[in-house]
């Protein structure tokens, strides 16, 4: 059971300089195992003496500081104040409902701040990650797929970033399922980065989702926070899906973390000409499972859809054109931004002849106008 006394004990321990997540988790594991081998061993950190802490792996000077330095308690009142508000609080590693999958990591964060519904942690979780500069087709596929997977009972985990992250969260929210998505943040739980996703964060919260972070309230975004955030995304999840990513990107690091944790990695293949396809293609060469739909993912995870009705119908009404002949001009436009000049050369139309046709194809849903030209949507 999580008590204020136990929280304070770990709060003080984690504030010791030079004592990071790996050392804290070693102490936590040693504490759990020591009790099985010695009846007199402390059950919790609150029961430990100075000698106990030294035996658990804490250097003697740090153990003395832990007991004597009052400054280590600084900031704890703010933590208690945060926990006093409904639907927000702090999770402690090793104490339910802290996720066991994440707690098993050697560098698992000792504390997690949250805002939202903790029931989101009870469903099987799938991470969906990818490029901030994703193509329109990839964003639409991600929204569609995330909605279908959320409807099937998966909780979608991502990092609240622009691009694929935002599309994954938005699709899960659109499914209408409660507890459908967890946003792992690189800031404190009271700040949203990027700022343009403030409304999305509110939508996640009000739809029964969860905002989760290892950073205390008031912590602003810093570049070094995001690799740290990524290990939580992969650590929470039974599998990680990559949708568009450069070879050297945070997304690829997340995917490899998932593989290192023994979790499945899925990758969506893309157009050869799209540089953001290089990451997923490399992962597939390394053994990631190629997937093309929510069905592929559910089958790989041995899961089935909860309901015959599919959220994908929300998208199919406007984007499913499988039974309609594709206009010839559409076939001359790539899934990545294609300039009007290139389309004119391919079609042998003049710009004056081409523009009205492109406008009509956009109105009909075949094309999407983007910076640099047009993209195919189907």
Buried (B, 14 or more C-beta within 10 A) or exposed (E): EBEEEBBBBBBBBBBBEEBEBEBBBBBBBBBEEBBEEEEEBBEBBEEBEBEBBBBBBBBEEBBBBBEEBEEBEEEBEEBBEBBEEEEBBBBBBBBEEBBEBBBBBEBBBBBBBBBBBBBBBEBBBBBBBBBBEBBBBBBBBBBBBBBBBBBBBBBBBBBBBBBBBBBBBBBBBBBEBEBBBBBBBBBBBBBBBEEEBEEBBEBBBEBBBBBBBBBBBEBEBEEEBBEBBBBBBBBBBBBBBBBBBBEEBBBBBBBBBBBEBEBBBBBBEBBEEBBBBBBBBBBBEEEBBEBEBBBBBBEEBEBEBEEEEBBBEBBEEEBBBEEEEEBEBBEBBBBBBBEBEBBBEBBEBEEEEBBEBBEEBBEEEBBBBEEEBBBBBB
